């Protein structure tokens, strides 16, 4: 409501009340009854309005009583024509009251209900006073004047309150958002919140000192190069993560920063593992229809805020190890050998032996050798089990192991030999991958060590076994002794 219009209306009501001496007198006689009016309205509010009752404390009570007194002084000043002290905005005291309540999260509905009860209280008191002292005809005229006055007055008061409350609420929301972002930045930087408001937000979000904390990092990735609005999808992902981590089990502060969803979460114990279980539903399948996939990395638990920067690094590393088959990865589940290979420097790639070129081709014989050494390792160096896994005759497995020995000079039947072979093969794969990050639908880039080692083998039937036997015969070398099985 415009200030000029409010001033004009107040001036008009001053003239109308002065023209009705009885109505003017009963309003003026309310002076000094502020406590009575406040107690009556306040008691009714606590009974009828749960939102109001839940907001009551000593400070709130004092402010409510003070505002009741201000409102009564304003009302009494209107028929007296004492409007000089009201200033350019007669309802400034109402706006100040609305701002105070908005800052203390008092619901607007509770404040409006308070004005409705105040309206009822003022109307009851003035109606009784008119009927007690006036003749019937005079009373009818004054009651009409008072009825119109109270209706218009509290309509203006309610409008001013609603407008000021909405403006202040927007400012508070914007300020809280900035505080929320700054708080997450501080926590991820290892800074303990010392500001009262920051501590209050932590408490409201369930982040409490001494609890087990963890950091999560999630991103949305395009599977097939589809053009999408990533900001919208990130917001959707952030909401999905918050919904998947119920407030009954987790405290959480989640925000979108640096094109990723980042969150600090906490619980009484084993937070990272519990979060892993809660977030299992988030992943490639969630957005598969829209050409998108989501992946999440989760750190280890941290009980000290000073360790959260390290937890953030762990979460990002875990994200890099997420796969299409396992879109939610916890840092503690990363296999150490694979971690070392994935984080190898350029010097490590220069250490790839020359014989590795025999395994770099994409022909059928090269794939056979790769599948065999990996299956042999998975089968704990057991030839019969390797043959069953690959669907081959044992002689074929012996032949391939001998062939690997011949090409590389390394005995694959020893632990050190197999380890060296598998490490070289994995480094070779990583060297051939341009960026080393996972793109859903491209299993080579982000698959873990076990996935790479378990690449689907070519099933061999009777023909494969016959060919293997003939190759062993032509080589002129006996097969490896079967006592090694």
C-alpha positions in Angstrom: 0.0 0.0 0.0 1.3 3.4 -1.0 2.3 5.7 1.9 0.4 8.7 0.5 -2.8 6.7 0.2 -2.5 5.5 3.8 -2.0 9.1 5.0 -5.0 10.3 3.1 -7.2 7.5 4.6 -6.1 8.2 8.1 -6.8 11.9 7.7 -10.3 11.1 6.3 -11.1 8.9 9.2 -10.0 11.6 11.7 -12.5 13.9 10.1 -15.3 11.3 10.1 -14.8 10.4 13.8 -14.6 14.0 14.9 -18.0 14.4 13.2 -19.4 11.6 15.4 -18.7 12.7 19.0 -20.0 9.4 20.5 -17.8 7.2 18.4 -14.8 9.5 18.9 -15.4 9.5 22.7 -15.5 5.7 23.1 -12.3 5.3 21.1 -10.6 7.9 23.2 -11.7 6.2 26.4 -9.7 3.2 25.4 -6.6 5.1 26.3 -4.9 3.4 29.3 -6.5 0.0 28.6 -3.6 -1.4 26.6 -2.8 -4.2 29.1 -6.4 -5.3 29.3 -6.7 -5.4 25.5 -3.3 -7.2 25.1 -4.1 -9.9 27.7 -7.4 -10.6 26.1 -6.1 -10.9 22.6 -2.8 -12.7 23.6 -4.6 -15.4 25.7 -7.0 -16.1 22.8 -4.1 -16.3 20.4 -2.2 -18.9 22.4 -5.4 -21.0 22.5 -6.5 -20.7 18.9 -3.2 -20.4 16.9 -0.6 -23.2 17.3 1.8 -21.2 15.0 1.7 -18.3 17.5 1.9 -20.5 20.6 5.1 -22.1 19.3 6.7 -18.7 18.8 6.1 -17.4 22.3 9.1 -16.7 24.6 9.9 -13.8 26.9 11.3 -11.6 24.1 8.3 -12.3 21.9 5.9 -11.5 24.7 7.6 -8.1 25.4 7.5 -7.2 21.7 3.9 -8.2 21.4 2.9 -6.1 24.4 4.9 -3.2 23.1 3.2 -3.4 19.7 -0.2 -3.5 21.2 0.5 -0.3 23.1 1.8 1.3 19.8 -1.3 0.3 18.0 -3.6 1.7 20.7 -1.8 5.0 20.7 -2.2 5.2 16.9 -5.9 4.4 17.2 -6.5 7.0 19.9 -4.6 9.7 17.9 -7.0 9.4 14.9 -10.2 10.8 16.5 -8.1 13.3 18.5 -6.6 14.6 15.2 -3.2 14.3 16.7 -1.6 13.1 13.4 1.6 15.2 13.4 3.7 12.6 15.1 2.8 9.8 12.6 5.2 11.1 10.0 5.0 10.4 6.2 4.1 6.7 6.8 1.4 6.3 9.5 1.9 2.5 9.4 5.7 2.5 9.9 5.3 1.0 13.3 3.4 -1.9 11.7 6.2 -2.5 9.2 8.8 -2.5 11.9 6.7 -5.1 13.8 6.4 -7.2 10.7 10.2 -7.1 10.0 10.9 -8.1 13.6 8.6 -11.1 13.4 9.9 -12.2 10.0 13.5 -12.2 11.3 12.4 -14.5 14.1 10.5 -16.8 11.8 7.1 -16.0 13.2 4.6 -17.2 10.6 2.7 -14.5 8.8 -0.5 -16.4 9.4 0.0 -16.1 13.1 0.5 -12.3 12.9 -2.6 -11.9 10.7 -4.6 -14.0 13.1 -3.4 -11.7 16.0 -4.8 -8.7 14.1 -8.1 -10.5 13.5 -8.5 -11.1 17.2 -7.4 -7.5 18.0 -10.2 -6.3 15.6 -12.7 -8.5 17.4 -11.5 -7.2 20.8 -11.7 -3.5 19.8 -15.1 -3.9 18.2 -16.5 -5.7 21.3 -15.2 -3.0 23.7 -16.5 0.0 21.7 -19.8 -1.7 20.9 -20.5 -2.3 24.6 -19.5 1.3 25.4 -21.9 2.7 22.8 -24.8 0.6 23.8 -24.3 1.4 27.4 -24.4 5.2 27.2 -26.3 6.1 24.0 -29.9 6.3 22.9 -31.0 3.8 20.2 -30.8 6.2 17.2 -27.5 7.8 18.2 -26.1 4.3 19.0 -27.0 3.0 15.5 -25.2 5.9 13.8 -22.1 5.5 16.0 -22.0 1.7 15.7 -22.1 2.1 11.9 -19.2 4.5 12.0 -17.2 2.3 14.3 -17.9 -0.8 12.3 -16.6 0.8 9.1 -13.6 2.3 10.9 -12.5 -1.0 12.5 -12.9 -2.9 9.2 -10.9 -0.4 7.1 -8.3 0.2 9.8 -7.4 -3.5 10.3 -7.6 -4.1 6.5 -4.9 -1.4 6.1 -2.9 -2.7 9.1 -3.0 -6.3 7.7 -2.0 -5.1 4.3 1.0 -3.1 5.6 2.0 -6.1 7.7 1.8 -8.6 4.8 3.8 -6.3 2.5 6.6 -5.6 4.9 6.7 -9.3 6.0 7.1 -10.5 2.4 9.9 -8.0 1.7 11.8 -8.9 4.8 11.3 -12.6 4.2 12.9 -12.2 0.7 15.8 -10.4 2.2 16.2 -13.0 4.9 16.0 -15.8 2.3 18.7 -14.2 0.2 20.9 -13.6 3.2 20.4 -17.2 4.4 21.3 -18.5 1.0 24.5 -16.4 1.0 25.2 -17.6 4.6 24.5 -21.2 3.6 27.0 -21.0 0.7 29.6 -19.3 2.8 29.2 -21.9 5.6 29.7 -24.8 3.2 32.8 -23.0 1.8 34.2 -22.6 5.4 33.5 -26.2 6.3 35.1 -27.6 3.2 38.0 -25.3 3.9 38.4 -26.8 7.4 37.1 -23.6 9.2 35.1 -24.1 12.3 32.0 -21.8 12.2 32.2 -19.1 14.9 29.5 -16.8 13.7 26.3 -17.1 15.7 24.1 -17.3 12.5 26.4 -19.9 10.9 26.3 -22.0 14.1 22.5 -21.7 14.1 22.3 -22.9 10.4 24.6 -25.9 11.3 22.3 -26.8 14.2 19.1 -26.5 12.0 20.7 -28.6 9.3 21.8 -31.3 11.8 25.6 -30.7 11.5 26.7 -31.1 15.1 30.2 -31.1 16.7 31.6 -34.5 17.4 29.5 -36.4 14.9 30.9 -38.5 12.0 31.0 -36.3 8.9 31.6 -37.1 5.3 31.7 -35.2 2.0 29.8 -36.1 -1.1 30.5 -34.9 -4.7 28.0 -35.6 -7.5 27.9 -34.6 -11.1 25.6 -35.1 -14.1 27.3 -36.4 -17.2 26.0 -36.6 -20.8 26.1 -40.2 -22.0 25.7 -39.6 -25.7 26.6 -35.9 -26.2 23.0 -34.8 -25.8 22.6 -31.0 -25.4 20.9 -30.4 -22.0 20.5 -27.7 -19.4 23.0 -28.9 -16.9 22.0 -26.3 -14.3 18.5 -27.6 -14.2 19.7 -31.2 -14.0 22.1 -30.3 -11.2 19.4 -28.7 -9.2 17.3 -31.8 -9.7 20.2 -34.0 -8.6 20.7 -31.9 -5.5 17.1 -32.3 -4.5 17.3 -36.0 -5.2 20.3 -36.4 -2.9 18.7 -34.4 -0.1 15.6 -36.6 -0.4 17.6 -39.8 -0.4 19.3 -38.7 2.9 16.4 -38.4 5.4 16.7 -35.8 8.1 15.9 -38.5 10.7 19.2 -40.2 9.9 21.5 -37.5 8.4 22.4 -33.9 9.0 23.3 -32.3 5.7 24.4 -29.1 4.0 24.1 -29.4 0.2 24.9 -26.9 -2.5 25.8 -26.6 -6.1 29.3 -25.2 -6.6 31.8 -25.5 -9.5 29.3 -27.4 -11.7 28.9 -30.2 -9.2 26.7 -31.0 -6.2 28.7 -30.8 -3.0 27.5 -31.7 0.4 28.7 -32.1 4.0 26.7 -34.8 5.7 26.8 -36.2 9.3 25.3 -38.8 11.5 26.1 -40.5 14.8 28.3 -43.2 13.2 29.5 -44.8 10.0 28.2 -41.9 7.9 30.0 -42.6 4.7 28.9 -46.3 4.5 25.3 -45.4 5.4 25.3 -42.7 2.8 26.6 -45.2 0.2 23.6 -47.4 1.0 21.1 -44.5 0.9 22.3 -43.2 -2.4 22.5 -46.5 -4.3 19.4 -45.5 -6.3 21.2 -42.6 -7.8 23.1 -43.4 -11.0 23.1 -44.1 -14.6 19.6 -45.7 -14.7 18.1 -42.6 -13.2 18.6 -40.4 -16.2 19.2 -43.0 -18.9 16.1 -42.0 -20.8 17.3 -38.4 -21.1 20.8 -39.3 -22.2 22.3 -38.4 -18.9 23.9 -40.3 -16.0 24.7 -39.2 -12.5 27.7 -40.4 -10.4 28.5 -39.8 -6.8 31.8 -39.9 -4.8 31.8 -40.3 -1.0 34.7 -39.6 1.3 35.8 -41.5 4.4 34.4 -40.4 7.8 35.9 -37.4 9.5 35.2 -36.4 13.1 37.1 -33.2 12.9 36.1 -30.2 10.7 39.8 -29.6 10.1 39.9 -32.8 8.1 37.0 -31.9 5.7 39.4 -30.5 3.0 40.9 -33.9 2.8 37.5 -35.5 2.8 36.6 -33.2 -0.2 39.6 -34.5 -2.1 38.6 -38.1 -1.2 35.1 -37.6 -2.5 36.3 -36.2 -5.8 38.8 -39.1 -6.2 36.0 -41.5 -5.4 33.8 -39.8 -8.1 36.5 -40.4 -10.7 36.4 -44.2 -9.9 32.6 -44.4 -10.3 31.5 -46.6 -13.2 28.3 -47.2 -15.2 27.9 -50.4 -13.2 28.8 -48.7 -9.9 27.7 -45.0 -10.1 28.1 -44.4 -6.3 31.6 -45.0 -5.1 33.0 -44.6 -1.6 36.7 -43.7 -1.3 37.4 -46.7 1.0 36.2 -49.1 -1.8 38.9 -48.0 -4.3 41.3 -50.8 -5.0 44.8 -49.7 -4.2 46.6 -51.1 -7.3 44.0 -49.5 -9.5 44.4 -46.2 -7.7 48.1 -46.2 -8.2 47.8 -47.0 -11.9 45.1 -44.4 -12.5 47.2 -41.8 -10.8 50.5 -42.8 -12.4 52.7 -39.9 -13.8 54.0 -39.7 -17.3 57.3 -41.3 -16.2 55.3 -44.5 -15.3 54.0 -44.7 -18.9 57.6 -44.5 -20.2 58.4 -47.6 -18.1 55.9 -49.7 -20.1 58.2 -52.5 -21.4 58.7 -53.0 -25.1 57.1 -56.5 -25.1 53.8 -54.8 -24.2 53.3 -54.0 -27.9 52.4 -57.7 -28.3 49.3 -57.0 -26.2 48.4 -53.7 -27.7 46.7 -55.0 -30.9 43.0 -55.7 -31.3 43.4 -58.9 -33.2 41.9 -62.2 -32.0 45.2 -63.7 -30.8 46.1 -60.7 -28.8 42.7 -60.7 -27.1 43.1 -64.4 -26.4 46.4 -63.8 -24.5 44.9 -60.9 -22.5 41.9 -62.9 -21.5 44.0 -65.8 -20.5 46.4 -64.0 -18.2 43.6 -62.2 -16.5 41.5 -65.3 -16.1 44.6 -67.1 -14.8 45.1 -64.5 -12.1 41.4 -64.5 -11.2 41.6 -68.3 -10.9 44.5 -68.2 -8.4 46.9 -69.7 -10.9 44.8 -72.8 -11.4 44.9 -74.0 -15.0 41.8 -76.2 -14.8 39.7 -73.4 -13.3 41.1 -71.0 -15.9 40.1 -73.4 -18.7 36.5 -73.7 -17.2 36.3 -69.9 -16.9 37.3 -69.4 -20.6 35.5 -72.5 -21.9 38.8 -73.9 -23.2 40.8 -77.2 -23.0 43.5 -77.1 -20.4 46.1 -77.7 -23.1 45.0 -74.4 -24.8 45.6 -72.6 -21.5 49.0 -74.2 -21.2 49.9 -73.2 -24.7 48.8 -69.5 -24.2 50.8 -69.3 -20.9 53.9 -70.6 -22.7 53.2 -68.2 -25.6 53.1 -65.2 -23.1 56.4 -66.4 -21.6 57.9 -66.6 -25.0 56.8 -63.1 -26.1 57.7 -61.3 -22.9 60.4 -63.3 -21.2 58.3 -63.3 -18.0 56.9 -66.4 -16.4 53.1 -65.9 -15.9 53.0 -68.8 -13.6 54.6 -66.8 -10.8 53.0 -64.1 -8.7 55.7 -61.5 -9.6 55.4 -62.4 -13.3 51.6 -62.1 -13.4 51.7 -58.9 -11.3 54.1 -57.3 -13.8 52.1 -58.4 -16.8 48.8 -57.2 -15.4 50.3 -53.8 -14.3 51.9 -53.3 -17.7 48.6 -54.1 -19.5 46.6 -51.8 -17.3 49.1 -49.0 -17.7 49.0 -49.6 -21.5 45.2 -49.2 -21.4 45.4 -46.1 -19.3 48.1 -44.6 -21.7 45.7 -45.2 -24.6 42.8 -43.4 -22.8 43.0 -39.7 -23.5 41.5 -38.3 -20.3 41.1 -41.2 -17.9 37.7 -40.2 -16.6 34.5 -42.1 -16.8 31.9 -41.5 -19.4 28.8 -43.6 -18.9 28.4 -46.0 -21.7 32.2 -46.1 -22.4 33.4 -48.8 -20.1 37.1 -48.5 -20.9 37.6 -45.1 -19.4 36.3 -45.6 -15.9 36.1 -49.3 -15.2 37.9 -50.5 -12.2 40.7 -53.0 -12.2 38.5 -55.9 -11.7 36.2 -54.9 -14.6 39.2 -54.5 -16.9 40.6 -57.8 -15.8 37.3 -59.5 -16.4 36.7 -58.3 -19.9 34.4 -60.8 -21.6 36.5 -63.7 -22.9 35.9 -65.4 -26.2 34.2 -68.6 -25.5 36.1 -71.5 -27.1 34.5 -74.8 -28.1 35.8 -78.0 -29.5 37.3 -76.3 -32.5 39.3 -73.9 -30.2 40.6 -76.9 -28.2 41.7 -78.7 -31.4 43.4 -75.6 -32.7 45.2 -75.1 -29.4 46.4 -78.7 -29.4 47.7 -78.4 -32.9 49.5 -75.1 -32.1 51.1 -76.9 -29.1 52.2 -79.8 -31.3 53.7 -77.5 -34.0 55.6 -75.5 -31.4 57.7 -78.6 -30.6 57.6 -77.7 -26.9 55.9 -79.8 -24.3 53.1 -78.3 -22.3 53.6 -77.1 -18.8 53.6 -79.9 -16.3 50.1 -80.5 -15.0 51.4 -80.8 -11.5 51.2 -77.1 -11.4 47.4 -77.2 -11.6 
